[in-house]
């Protein structure tokens, strides 16, 4: 947090078949898995591209959440399908050691280009929709603390959830 690259709108990927893209995506997955993340956007690793990855079968940072399909999206888009908004606790690899209660749309449609060049579209609800929106925000220069409505619901994990053991899972 504080890096100006995280506050800028990322530029579109011009060539989805660029061989360098595969190396960036591989690095992103390695980073996400090494830090117990559920998603990562290219700006988070200093790359100014509209590229994001997300998904998991199980995750120790979010042990009660249902799996989210592992997905790589290039030049993604989103459409909000419901006016319903739900607050949920979020953390971020760019804001380590902290969590905040963030409002998000509960039902969305999203899409983009897959790593192999195919175009995909999918609907999502609940935590799946939250994860997508969090990563999509990174592509638009928005960090989750900017969305928090009640700053008393933002703080260090060990202060907010002292008995959870979640702080031990954070990257150092």
N, C-alpha and C positions, 0 to 999 in steps of 0.2 A: 504494500500500500504506500502510495506516495510517488511511485514511478510514473512519470507522465505518459508512458506508453500504455498504461492501463486506463487512462482517461481519454483516449482518442478513439475515434471510429476507425476500425480496421478496414483495409482496402480489399476489394474483391480479388479472388484468385482468378487470374486470366487464363491459365492453361492447367486444367485438371490432370493432364497427363505428364506434367513436368516431373522428371525423375527425382528432383530435389524434394518434391512434395511427399514422396513415400518415406524418405529419410526423416523429414519433419514429423510426420504422423507416427512413425516408429518411436521417435524420441518422446513424443507426447504420451504415448501409451506407457512407455517405460517410466516416465515421470509420474503419471497418474497412479500407476500400480505401486510404485515405490513409496508414495505418500498416502496410500489408502484413500485416494480420491475417487469420486464418482463421476467426474467430468473435468475437462481442461480445455481452455481456448488458447489458440496460438499466441495472442497478446500476452498471456501469462508467462510464456517462456521467451518473451521479447521479439516475437515474430508478428509483423504487421500484415496479417492475412485473415480473411473471414473463413476460418477453419476451426472446427471444434470436434471433440470426441467426448463420449459419455457412455455410461452403462456399467452394469455389474450383475453378478448372480447373487452375491452376498457381500456386505461391506461392514467392517467392524465399527466404522464411524457412524453408520446409520443401521444398526442391527435390526431394527423393527420394520424396516422398509422392504417392500416387495421388489424383486429384481426389475431392472430396466434394461432393455435390449442394448447390447454393445453396438455403438453406432459411430461412424465417422461421417461428418457432414462438411461439405465444401459449399461456400456461399449459401448458407441456410436462410430460411425465411420462417416467419411465424404468423399465425392468425389466431386471435382469441375467439373462442367459440361460446363463451359464457360470461355473463357479468359477475358470476359468483367468484369471490376472492376468499382465499383461506390463508391464515397466518401459519407459518411453519418455521422451525429452527433451521438456520443455515450456517454453514461454515465455509471457508474458502482457503485454498492453498496460497492465495495472495494476501490473506489476512489471517496468518497462522495464530492458533491458540485462542481464537475468539469465536463466538456464536452470536447470532442475532435473530430476532423474530421478524420474519419478512412476509409481507402479503404478496401472494401470487395468484394469477388466474388458475382456476381449477380444471379447466378444459380447453385444450388448444389443438390446433392442427399445425404441423410443421413439415418442412421438407428441405430439400437441397440436392446436391450432387454427391453421390457416393464415391468412394476411393477409386472404383473401377470405371467411373464415368456415367453410370446409370443414374437417372433421376428418381428420387423416392419421395413419398408423402406418407405421413402417419398421423393418427390422432393420439393424444395422450391426456391422461387425467392424473390427479393426485401427485405423488412424489415424482413420477416420471415427467409430468408437465413442469414441476418445480425445477428439476435438474436441467431440463432443456432451457427454460427461461433464464436460469442463473448463468449458464454458459453463453447463451445468446446475448445477454446483457454485456458480457465481457467484450463482445465484438463491437458494441456500441459505446464503449468507454464508461460503462456503469458498473460500480462495485456494490455488492449487496447492502453495505451499511447506508448507502444513499437512498435505499428503499424503505428502511426501517421507519415506522411511524412513531414508536414509543422508545426513546433511547434508554429507558430504564430496562429494556429487554435486549440490551447489547452489552456484552462484556466478555471477560476471560472465562474460558470453559471451566477452570477449576473453581472460580467464584460462583458461576451460575449452576454448575452441576458437580458439586464437590465429591459426591460418592460414586460418580459414573465411571471413572477410569478413562474417560474420553481424552483427557489432556495427554495421557501417555501415548495416544495414537497420532498425535499431531507431529508434523515434520519439524525438525530442529534445524 
